[in-house]
Amino acid sequence: MAKALKPDIAAQTRPETGTSYDVEAVRKRFPALRRMENGMQVAFLDGPGGSQAADTAIEAMANYLIRGSANVHGVFGTGVETDELLLRARAAMADFLGGQADEVAFGANMTTLTFALARAMAREWREGDEVVVTELDHRANVDPWISAIEDKGGTARWIKVDRERLTLDLSDLSTIINPKTKLVAVGLASNVVGTINDVKTIADAAHAVGAEVVVDAVHAAPHIFIDREALGADAILFSPYKAFGPHLGVLSIKADLYDRLETYKVLPQLEERPDKIETGTLNHEGIAGAEGAVKFIASLGEGATTRDRIRSAMEKIEEHENPLAEWVREKLRAIPGFTVYAAPQGVRKTPTIAFRVKGMTPRDVCLHALKKALYIASGDFYATTLALLLGIRASGSWVRAGLAPYTTREEVERLVASMEELAV
């Protein structure tokens, strides 16, 4: 059994956050935070797997159902209101991601939308073509593209990860991305180690050879301001349930690519964007909740437009989360037997902390944390390639703790104190 830390090692300095951020006011917007376990208030530190839902998202979902739901294009009240909801929600997603409202599509989740996008884009591909994926990505932005290119008799190339720095190695980009490349898929941020990738450099290299770029922003979305155009993304995806809303997938595609897509669809479905990739009846109450989640984020910021308020809000969220996350990383590194997986100082990261404890499985670490009502998670989180490369997948991969706008100093202090009990 692991021994407790000596008092001198366990001595703490308190983590600091931005002074203008009222975390207690933010917490009041999340009903789930009232949950208790073992006589303590639960600390939801599993945000990378799914955040808690904001009040505006919950209310929007409930109100849609309470007022009466309907399919689209009806002449009656609920049908008209559903059409109006879709227009508003597409505009909200455009405000959140950049781009235009009619470039936004909804689906069951990010993975399902990525498979649909890959199948459609692959109709233009031929034998000998190539796609590029990365070793740092969640497999949802890897396997749809590998499957699609292999079906066409093509090849997938990989942008490798620097296993020491836990960043993408872009030194050989001009060889990996070449005239045969049709598509480059890259995550904006790693959902395990938090590294925020240099997407713009990758996108510029792709566009120089006529390739298109698809960005997975699922993990980044709750933590940093996203600008599809500034990133150089031709398509970008995220999931509102990671950003204070319900389970849903959102895809934003640049109009020129969207118009060119030959999607797989049923005969009566519209040929125009955004309908052409949206198969079946959409999750209207979920879409209402996604709009509500954007409203929550915008409410934290200032500015003349919704987009301005979102930018301001995300800057405040970063100022709150990042110092707490870096404090946790430093404290965990100091505990004997702990290994923290993170890029070096100076590399921009989300507030996501991956670690392992010598002599314990990641699952057992999570069970220990649960005694203090700390919700942290274990596994490879579909960042399977990275776990395999680091040689840790067979032994349970990582423990992962993720901070959110509602995370407090007390919660991260509780996490560190709990982990100190496991010192080897």
Secondary structure, DSSP 8 states (H G I E B T S, - for coil): ------HHHH--------TT--HHHHHTT-GGGG-EETTEE-EE-BGGG-----HHHHHHHHHHHHH----TT-SSHHHHHHHHHHHHHHHHHHHHHSS-GGGEEEES-HHHHHHHHHHHHHTT--TT-EEEEETTS-GGGTHHHHHHHHHTT-EEEEE-EETTTTEE--TTHHHHS-TTEEEEEEESB-TTT-BB--HHHHHHHHHHTT-EEEEE-TTTTTTS---HHHHT-SEEEE-GGGTTS-S-EEEEE-HHHHHH------TTS-SSTTGGG--SS--HHHHHHHHHHHHHHHHTS-SSSHHHHHHHHHHHHHHHHHHHHHHHHHHHHTSTTEEEE---TTS-B-SEEEEEETTS-HHHHHHHHHTTTEE-EEE-TT-HHHHHHTT-GGGTBEEEEE--TT--HHHHHHHHHHHHTT--
